[in-house]
Amino acid sequence: MIRAIVLLSPVVVAFVAPPPTASSSALRAVDTELGVTAPLGFWDPLGLAAKGTAEDFERRRITELKHGRVAMAAFTGYLVPEVFKFPGYLSYTADLKFEDVPNGLNALTVVPGLGWAQIICVIGWLEAGPYASSKSEFAGDFGWPYFGRKLTDPSEKAFKLNVELNNGRAAMFGIMGLLMQDAINGGVYIGPFAE
């Protein structure tokens, strides 16, 4: 019996939880940050929050918000041409109408170079101008009104920013799914209502 216990002791020790470290208490400090919502709570599988400073965490949160906003716009922009094409010309000189541009990834080679230059210039202007720094205590709050009205209640503002973070996270997965579907199948199926 004692021999069996001695032989099994390394196996039993493997199931004992390690003692809490100093980094776990540091991680608990971010449990109250914006974006920590149910059901995951604070989720940092790479441990990036423990490795950086508060400024690093804020920069990463702002970057996450920006990526989420771009992903929401990209997801919407990917689906709209499936059901609606803008009237008029994309390029008069190339005699290219919006309705002539294919949907999805096939549009990359059809849009003229000056069109891509305009897109890059607008992104650069947004990064250097209105999206350069936060205007409040919340990371990623650039002081723009919420559907035309200023949010003065901090709890309402935190709720709206949490909703935006979660929608942005979902949109990041959504646009990657659409891109993969388009790359593999050559098109996107969004339902029978688009046909």
CYANA upper distance limits for C-alpha pairs under 8 A (distance plus 0.5 A):
  1 MET  CA      5 ILE  CA      6.91
  2 ILE  CA      6 VAL  CA      6.71
  3 ARG  CA      7 LEU  CA      6.69
  4 ALA  CA      8 LEU  CA      6.57
  5 ILE  CA      9 SER  CA      6.44
  8 LEU  CA     12 VAL  CA      6.89
  9 SER  CA     13 VAL  CA      6.61
 10 PRO  CA     14 ALA  CA      6.90
 11 VAL  CA     15 PHE  CA      7.71
 12 VAL  CA     16 VAL  CA      7.59
 20 PRO  CA     24 SER  CA      6.93
 21 THR  CA     25 SER  CA      7.71
 22 ALA  CA     26 ALA  CA      7.03
 23 SER  CA     27 LEU  CA      6.66
 23 SER  CA     50 ALA  CA      6.69
 24 SER  CA     28 ARG  CA      6.89
 25 SER  CA     29 ALA  CA      7.34
 26 ALA  CA     30 VAL  CA      8.00
 26 ALA  CA     50 ALA  CA      7.18
 27 LEU  CA     31 ASP  CA      7.60
 27 LEU  CA     49 ALA  CA      7.49
 27 LEU  CA     50 ALA  CA      6.79
 29 ALA  CA     33 GLU  CA      8.50
 30 VAL  CA     42 PHE  CA      7.83
 31 ASP  CA     36 VAL  CA      6.61
 31 ASP  CA     41 GLY  CA      7.69
 31 ASP  CA     42 PHE  CA      6.20
 32 THR  CA     36 VAL  CA      7.25
 34 LEU  CA    138 PHE  CA      8.22
 34 LEU  CA    158 ALA  CA      7.41
 34 LEU  CA    161 LEU  CA      7.97
 34 LEU  CA    162 ASN  CA      6.71
 35 GLY  CA     42 PHE  CA      8.47
 35 GLY  CA    161 LEU  CA      8.38
 35 GLY  CA    162 ASN  CA      5.74
 35 GLY  CA    165 LEU  CA      6.67
 35 GLY  CA    166 ASN  CA      7.80
 36 VAL  CA     40 LEU  CA      8.13
 36 VAL  CA     41 GLY  CA      5.37
 36 VAL  CA     42 PHE  CA      5.53
 36 VAL  CA     43 TRP  CA      8.26
 36 VAL  CA    162 ASN  CA      8.49
 37 THR  CA     41 GLY  CA      5.34
 37 THR  CA     42 PHE  CA      7.77
 37 THR  CA    162 ASN  CA      8.12
 44 ASP  CA     48 LEU  CA      7.21
 44 ASP  CA     49 ALA  CA      7.59
 47 GLY  CA     51 LYS  CA      7.32
 48 LEU  CA     52 GLY  CA      7.10
 49 ALA  CA     53 THR  CA      8.24
 49 ALA  CA     57 PHE  CA      6.71
 52 GLY  CA     56 ASP  CA      6.03
 52 GLY  CA     57 PHE  CA      7.21
 53 THR  CA     57 PHE  CA      6.89
 54 ALA  CA     58 GLU  CA      6.72
 55 GLU  CA     59 ARG  CA      6.60
 56 ASP  CA     60 ARG  CA      6.64
 57 PHE  CA     61 ARG  CA      6.64
 58 GLU  CA     62 ILE  CA      6.64
 58 GLU  CA    139 ALA  CA      6.45
 59 ARG  CA     63 THR  CA      6.61
 59 ARG  CA    139 ALA  CA      8.36
 60 ARG  CA     64 GLU  CA      6.57
 61 ARG  CA     65 LEU  CA      6.74
 61 ARG  CA    139 ALA  CA      7.00
 61 ARG  CA    140 GLY  CA      7.73
 62 ILE  CA     66 LYS  CA      6.71
 62 ILE  CA    139 ALA  CA      6.16
 62 ILE  CA    140 GLY  CA      5.22
 63 THR  CA     67 HIS  CA      6.57
 64 GLU  CA     68 GLY  CA      6.52
 64 GLU  CA    165 LEU  CA      8.22
 65 LEU  CA     69 ARG  CA      6.64
 65 LEU  CA    140 GLY  CA      6.78
 65 LEU  CA    164 GLU  CA      8.25
 65 LEU  CA    165 LEU  CA      6.58
 65 LEU  CA    168 GLY  CA      7.45
 66 LYS  CA     70 VAL  CA      6.70
 66 LYS  CA    140 GLY  CA      8.23
 67 HIS  CA     71 ALA  CA      6.50
 67 HIS  CA    168 GLY  CA      7.81
 67 HIS  CA    172 MET  CA      8.06
 68 GLY  CA     72 MET  CA      6.58
 68 GLY  CA    164 GLU  CA      8.39
 68 GLY  CA    165 LEU  CA      7.27
 68 GLY  CA    167 ASN  CA      7.84
 68 GLY  CA    168 GLY  CA      4.11
 68 GLY  CA    169 ARG  CA      6.35
 68 GLY  CA    171 ALA  CA      7.08
 68 GLY  CA    172 MET  CA      6.69
 69 ARG  CA     73 ALA  CA      6.78
 69 ARG  CA    168 GLY  CA      6.42
 70 VAL  CA     74 ALA  CA      6.49
 71 ALA  CA     75 PHE  CA      6.41
 71 ALA  CA    168 GLY  CA      6.97
 71 ALA  CA    171 ALA  CA      5.81
 71 ALA  CA    172 MET  CA      5.63
 71 ALA  CA    175 ILE  CA      6.87
 72 MET  CA     76 THR  CA      6.71
 72 MET  CA    167 ASN  CA      8.09
 72 MET  CA    168 GLY  CA      6.50
 72 MET  CA    171 ALA  CA      5.67
 72 MET  CA    172 MET  CA      7.83
 73 ALA  CA     77 GLY  CA      6.39
 74 ALA  CA     78 TYR  CA      6.40
 74 ALA  CA    175 ILE  CA      7.22
 75 PHE  CA     79 LEU  CA      6.91
 75 PHE  CA    171 ALA  CA      6.97
 75 PHE  CA    174 GLY  CA      7.27
 75 PHE  CA    175 ILE  CA      5.66
 75 PHE  CA    178 LEU  CA      8.41
 76 THR  CA     80 VAL  CA      6.57
 77 GLY  CA     81 PRO  CA      7.55
 78 TYR  CA     82 GLU  CA      7.97
 78 TYR  CA    103 ASN  CA      8.06
 78 TYR  CA    104 GLY  CA      6.79
 78 TYR  CA    175 ILE  CA      8.49
 78 TYR  CA    178 LEU  CA      8.41
 79 LEU  CA     83 VAL  CA      7.72
 79 LEU  CA    190 ILE  CA      8.17
 80 VAL  CA     84 PHE  CA      6.24
 80 VAL  CA     85 LYS  CA      8.18
 81 PRO  CA     85 LYS  CA      5.91
 81 PRO  CA    103 ASN  CA      6.77
 82 GLU  CA    103 ASN  CA      7.27
 82 GLU  CA    194 ALA  CA      6.85
 83 VAL  CA    194 ALA  CA      5.85
 83 VAL  CA    195 GLU  CA      8.30
 85 LYS  CA     98 PHE  CA      6.88
 85 LYS  CA     99 GLU  CA      6.13
 86 PHE  CA     98 PHE  CA      6.43
 86 PHE  CA     99 GLU  CA      7.49
 87 PRO  CA     97 LYS  CA      8.08
 87 PRO  CA     98 PHE  CA      6.99
 87 PRO  CA     99 GLU  CA      7.71
 88 GLY  CA     97 LYS  CA      6.31
 88 GLY  CA     98 PHE  CA      6.86
 89 TYR  CA     95 ASP  CA      7.71
 89 TYR  CA     96 LEU  CA      6.32
 89 TYR  CA     97 LYS  CA      4.55
 89 TYR  CA     98 PHE  CA      6.28
 90 LEU  CA     96 LEU  CA      6.10
 90 LEU  CA     97 LYS  CA      5.63
 90 LEU  CA     98 PHE  CA      5.91
 91 SER  CA     95 ASP  CA      6.42
 91 SER  CA     96 LEU  CA      5.63
 91 SER  CA     97 LYS  CA      7.31
 91 SER  CA    112 PRO  CA      8.24
 92 TYR  CA     96 LEU  CA      6.94
 96 LEU  CA    100 ASP  CA      6.94
 96 LEU  CA    101 VAL  CA      8.19
 97 LYS  CA    101 VAL  CA      7.52
101 VAL  CA    107 ALA  CA      6.39
101 VAL  CA    110 VAL  CA      6.99
101 VAL  CA    111 VAL  CA      7.96
102 PRO  CA    106 ASN  CA      6.29
102 PRO  CA    107 ALA  CA      5.71
102 PRO  CA    110 VAL  CA      8.36
103 ASN  CA    107 ALA  CA      6.35
103 ASN  CA    187 GLY  CA      8.22
104 GLY  CA    108 LEU  CA      8.38
104 GLY  CA    179 LEU  CA      8.21
104 GLY  CA    182 ASP  CA      7.27
104 GLY  CA    187 GLY  CA      7.52
104 GLY  CA    188 VAL  CA      8.19
105 LEU  CA    179 LEU  CA      7.97
105 LEU  CA    182 ASP  CA      7.33
105 LEU  CA    183 ALA  CA      7.78
106 ASN  CA    110 VAL  CA      7.83
107 ALA  CA    111 VAL  CA      6.69
111 VAL  CA    115 GLY  CA      6.84
111 VAL  CA    116 TRP  CA      7.75
112 PRO  CA    116 TRP  CA      7.31
113 GLY  CA    117 ALA  CA      6.75
114 LEU  CA    118 GLN  CA      6.66
115 GLY  CA    119 ILE  CA      6.90
116 TRP  CA    120 ILE  CA      6.74
117 ALA  CA    121 CYS  CA      6.62
118 GLN  CA    122 VAL  CA      6.71
119 ILE  CA    123 ILE  CA      6.80
120 ILE  CA    124 GLY  CA      6.65
121 CYS  CA    125 TRP  CA      6.61
122 VAL  CA    126 LEU  CA      6.68
123 ILE  CA    127 GLU  CA      6.73
124 GLY  CA    128 ALA  CA      6.62
125 TRP  CA    129 GLY  CA      6.13
125 TRP  CA    130 PRO  CA      8.46
126 LEU  CA    130 PRO  CA      6.07
126 LEU  CA    131 TYR  CA      6.09
126 LEU  CA    132 ALA  CA      8.11
127 GLU  CA    131 TYR  CA      5.55
127 GLU  CA    132 ALA  CA      6.04
128 ALA  CA    132 ALA  CA      5.76
130 PRO  CA    142 PHE  CA      7.56
131 TYR  CA    142 PHE  CA      7.00
133 SER  CA    140 GLY  CA      8.22
133 SER  CA    142 PHE  CA      7.28
134 SER  CA    138 PHE  CA      7.83
134 SER  CA    139 ALA  CA      6.62
134 SER  CA    140 GLY  CA      6.03
134 SER  CA    141 ASP  CA      5.77
134 SER  CA    142 PHE  CA      5.28
134 SER  CA    143 GLY  CA      7.89
135 LYS  CA    141 ASP  CA      6.48
135 LYS  CA    142 PHE  CA      5.48
135 LYS  CA    143 GLY  CA      5.83
136 SER  CA    141 ASP  CA      6.61
136 SER  CA    142 PHE  CA      7.79
136 SER  CA    143 GLY  CA      7.60
137 GLU  CA    141 ASP  CA      8.37
138 PHE  CA    158 ALA  CA      8.24
141 ASP  CA    161 LEU  CA      8.47
144 TRP  CA    150 LYS  CA      8.17
145 PRO  CA    149 ARG  CA      5.56
145 PRO  CA    150 LYS  CA      5.30
145 PRO  CA    151 LEU  CA      7.72
146 TYR  CA    150 LYS  CA      6.58
146 TYR  CA    151 LEU  CA      7.41
151 LEU  CA    156 GLU  CA      7.62
151 LEU  CA    157 LYS  CA      6.44
152 THR  CA    156 GLU  CA      8.42
152 THR  CA    157 LYS  CA      7.82
153 ASP  CA    157 LYS  CA      6.74
154 PRO  CA    158 ALA  CA      6.55
155 SER  CA    159 PHE  CA      6.64
156 GLU  CA    160 LYS  CA      6.70
157 LYS  CA    161 LEU  CA      6.63
158 ALA  CA    162 ASN  CA      6.57
159 PHE  CA    163 VAL  CA      6.74
160 LYS  CA    164 GLU  CA      6.71
161 LEU  CA    165 LEU  CA      6.61
162 ASN  CA    166 ASN  CA      6.69
163 VAL  CA    167 ASN  CA      6.54
164 GLU  CA    168 GLY  CA      6.42
165 LEU  CA    169 ARG  CA      6.65
166 ASN  CA    170 ALA  CA      6.75
167 ASN  CA    171 ALA  CA      6.55
168 GLY  CA    172 MET  CA      6.64
169 ARG  CA    173 PHE  CA      7.19
170 ALA  CA    174 GLY  CA      6.56
171 ALA  CA    175 ILE  CA      6.43
172 MET  CA    176 MET  CA      6.84
173 PHE  CA    177 GLY  CA      6.67
174 GLY  CA    178 LEU  CA      6.77
175 ILE  CA    179 LEU  CA      6.56
176 MET  CA    180 MET  CA      6.58
177 GLY  CA    181 GLN  CA      6.54
178 LEU  CA    182 ASP  CA      6.55
178 LEU  CA    188 VAL  CA      7.05
179 LEU  CA    183 ALA  CA      6.51
180 MET  CA    184 ILE  CA      6.53
181 GLN  CA    185 ASN  CA      6.19
181 GLN  CA    186 GLY  CA      7.84
181 GLN  CA    187 GLY  CA      7.28
181 GLN  CA    188 VAL  CA      6.55
182 ASP  CA    186 GLY  CA      5.24
182 ASP  CA    187 GLY  CA      4.89
182 ASP  CA    188 VAL  CA      5.84
183 ALA  CA    187 GLY  CA      7.91
190 ILE  CA    194 ALA  CA      7.22
191 GLY  CA    195 GLU  CA      8.23
